Amino acid sequence: MRSYTLSKTVASRLRALMGAQRIRVAELSRAWGQSADMTSRRLNGDVEIRLGEIGIFAQLTGYRPDEFLADRFEVKLNPANGPIRKETGRQRGTGRVYGSR
């Protein structure tokens, strides 16, 4: 039986949002100040994600840090104060909902 930790749940939500907002691992690793390998290990659940990293990711995507820890997570179409995509001038997101396991 597979165990789900809070860190793995958060990692799953970050990956979903990265896909929706087209954020590359290289971009996130620069924001987190670590190698792409370490960032990938955190996103895959091999290494726990730190609270500070959740905060940085929240700033990058226009979410509040606590939204990644809630029982229910929604990939918002227009996150409050969300980032603006350079190429289109529109906010990122798709409106998909992801529940916790």
C-alpha positions as CSV (number, residue, x, y, z in Angstrom):
1,M,0.0,0.0,0.0
2,R,1.3,3.4,-1.0
3,S,1.5,6.0,1.8
4,Y,0.7,9.7,1.0
5,T,2.4,12.3,3.0
6,L,1.5,16.0,3.1
7,S,4.7,16.7,1.1
8,K,3.7,14.2,-1.6
9,T,0.2,15.8,-1.8
10,V,1.7,19.2,-2.1
11,A,4.2,18.0,-4.7
12,S,1.3,16.6,-6.8
13,R,-0.5,19.9,-6.6
14,L,2.6,21.8,-7.6
15,R,3.1,19.5,-10.6
16,A,-0.5,20.0,-11.7
17,L,-0.1,23.7,-11.5
18,M,3.2,23.7,-13.3
19,G,1.5,21.9,-16.2
20,A,-1.4,24.3,-16.2
21,Q,0.7,27.4,-16.1
22,R,3.5,25.9,-18.3
23,I,6.2,26.4,-15.7
24,R,9.4,24.5,-16.4
25,V,11.5,22.8,-13.8
26,A,14.4,25.0,-14.7
27,E,12.4,28.1,-14.0
28,L,11.3,26.8,-10.6
29,S,14.8,25.6,-9.7
30,R,16.1,29.1,-10.3
31,A,13.3,30.6,-8.1
32,W,14.1,28.0,-5.4
33,G,17.8,28.6,-5.7
34,Q,18.7,24.9,-6.2
35,S,19.6,22.5,-9.0
36,A,17.0,21.2,-11.4
37,D,17.8,17.7,-10.1
38,M,16.9,18.6,-6.5
39,T,13.8,20.4,-7.7
40,S,12.7,17.3,-9.7
41,R,13.4,15.1,-6.6
42,R,11.1,17.4,-4.5
43,L,8.4,17.4,-7.2
44,N,8.5,13.6,-7.4
45,G,8.1,13.3,-3.7
46,D,11.6,11.8,-3.2
47,V,12.6,14.7,-1.0
48,E,10.2,16.7,1.2
49,I,9.2,20.2,0.0
50,R,10.0,22.9,2.5
51,L,7.6,25.6,3.7
52,G,9.7,28.3,2.2
53,E,9.6,26.6,-1.2
54,I,5.8,26.5,-1.0
55,G,5.8,30.2,-0.3
56,I,8.1,31.0,-3.3
57,F,5.9,28.8,-5.6
58,A,2.8,30.6,-4.3
59,Q,4.3,34.0,-5.2
60,L,5.4,32.6,-8.6
61,T,1.8,31.4,-9.4
62,G,-0.4,33.9,-7.7
63,Y,-1.7,31.6,-5.0
64,R,-1.6,31.8,-1.2
65,P,0.7,29.2,0.4
66,D,-2.1,27.8,2.6
67,E,-4.1,26.9,-0.6
68,F,-1.5,24.1,-1.3
69,L,-2.1,22.6,2.1
70,A,-5.9,22.6,2.1
71,D,-8.1,19.5,1.9
72,R,-9.2,20.5,-1.6
73,F,-7.1,22.2,-4.2
74,E,-8.3,24.0,-7.3
75,V,-6.2,25.1,-10.3
76,K,-7.9,28.5,-10.8
77,L,-8.6,30.1,-14.1
78,N,-7.8,33.5,-12.7
79,P,-5.9,33.3,-9.4
80,A,-6.0,36.4,-7.2
81,N,-3.1,38.6,-8.1
82,G,-1.9,35.8,-10.4
83,P,1.0,36.1,-12.7
84,I,0.6,37.5,-16.2
85,R,1.9,35.4,-19.1
86,K,4.4,37.4,-21.1
87,E,3.4,36.0,-24.5
88,T,-0.4,36.7,-24.2
89,G,-0.9,39.2,-21.5
90,R,-3.4,36.9,-19.8
91,Q,-3.3,35.1,-16.5
92,R,-2.4,31.5,-16.3
93,G,-4.5,28.6,-15.2
94,T,-7.2,26.1,-16.3
95,G,-9.9,25.8,-13.6
96,R,-9.2,22.1,-12.8
97,V,-9.9,20.8,-9.3
98,Y,-7.7,18.3,-7.5
99,G,-8.7,16.6,-4.3
100,S,-6.4,15.2,-1.7
101,R,-5.9,11.4,-1.4
